[in-house]
Amino acid sequence: MQDFKLGAVESRFADLIWLHAPITTSELVKLCAQELSWKRTTTYTVLKRLCERGLFQTQDSVVTPLLSRTEFYARQSEQFVEQSFDGSLPAFLAAFTTRKRLSPEEISEIRRMIDACEKE
């Protein structure tokens, strides 16, 4: 199973790429120097790691996402539910709602999502 976990710094870095993609590696180095106070070598090291994990690719010095930000976080959520709740979304929701009350808007949105799934 592919690992869809990112540390806090990796998440900030990935968000920069998703926000500015496609981006040249030289532009990314400048951006990371400004936003993260990174040196060039740090940028390339983390970029290489995330490329190896299948999030991004670098071709002709241009970085592009292999997964959108939305798709990545959807897969990360699926992985969390799978690992923590044996893949049971109801078990996740039961655990989640024991500590946080859902607002009427959240309940309506969940109902809309369920209705949409039933129509498919």
C-alpha positions in Angstrom: 0.0 0.0 0.0 1.3 3.4 -0.9 2.0 5.7 2.0 -0.2 8.8 1.9 1.1 10.4 5.1 3.1 13.6 5.0 4.8 15.4 7.9 3.9 19.0 8.6 6.9 20.4 6.6 6.3 18.0 3.7 2.7 19.1 3.6 3.7 22.7 3.4 6.1 21.9 0.6 3.5 19.8 -1.3 1.0 22.6 -0.9 3.5 25.1 -2.5 3.9 22.7 -5.5 0.1 22.2 -5.9 -0.5 25.9 -5.7 2.1 26.9 -8.3 2.3 23.8 -10.6 3.6 23.4 -13.1 6.7 25.0 -11.6 10.4 24.9 -12.7 12.8 23.5 -10.2 14.7 26.8 -10.1 11.4 28.7 -9.3 10.6 26.1 -6.6 14.0 26.6 -5.0 13.4 30.3 -4.9 9.9 29.8 -3.5 11.1 27.4 -0.8 13.9 29.8 0.2 11.2 32.6 0.7 8.5 30.5 2.2 10.3 27.8 4.2 13.8 29.3 4.5 15.3 26.2 2.8 18.5 25.9 0.9 18.6 24.5 -2.6 19.8 21.0 -1.4 16.9 20.7 1.1 14.4 21.5 -1.7 15.8 18.9 -4.0 16.0 16.3 -1.2 12.4 16.7 -0.2 11.3 16.9 -3.9 13.1 13.7 -4.7 11.4 11.9 -1.7 8.0 13.0 -2.8 8.6 12.1 -6.4 9.7 8.6 -5.2 6.4 8.3 -3.3 4.5 9.1 -6.5 3.1 12.5 -5.6 5.1 14.6 -8.1 7.3 14.2 -11.1 10.1 16.2 -12.5 10.7 16.2 -16.2 12.9 18.7 -18.0 13.3 20.6 -14.8 9.5 21.1 -14.5 7.7 19.8 -11.4 4.1 18.6 -12.0 1.7 16.7 -9.7 0.9 13.1 -10.3 -2.0 13.4 -7.9 -4.1 16.5 -7.3 -4.2 17.9 -3.8 -7.8 16.8 -3.4 -7.0 13.2 -4.6 -4.0 13.0 -2.3 -6.0 14.0 0.8 -8.9 11.7 -0.2 -6.5 8.8 -0.4 -4.9 9.9 2.9 -8.3 9.9 4.5 -9.1 6.4 3.1 -5.8 5.1 4.4 -6.5 6.5 7.8 -10.0 4.9 8.0 -8.6 1.6 6.7 -5.7 1.5 9.2 -7.5 3.0 12.2 -11.1 1.6 11.9 -10.7 -1.5 9.8 -12.1 0.4 6.8 -15.4 1.1 8.5 -16.6 4.6 7.8 -19.5 4.2 10.3 -17.0 3.3 13.0 -14.9 6.4 12.1 -18.0 8.6 12.2 -19.1 7.1 15.6 -15.7 7.8 17.1 -15.6 11.3 15.6 -19.0 12.3 16.8 -18.4 11.2 20.4 -16.1 14.1 20.8 -17.5 16.7 18.4 -21.1 17.5 17.8 -22.1 17.8 14.1 -23.7 21.1 13.1 -27.0 21.0 11.3 -25.1 22.1 8.1 -22.7 19.2 8.5 -25.5 16.7 9.0 -27.3 18.0 5.9 -24.1 17.7 3.8 -23.5 14.2 5.0 -27.2 13.3 4.0 -26.6 14.9 0.6 -23.5 12.8 0.2 -25.3 9.6 1.2 -28.2 10.4 -1.2 -25.8 11.0 -4.0 -24.1 7.6 -3.4 -27.4 5.8 -3.3 -28.3 7.3 -6.8 -25.1 6.0 -8.3 
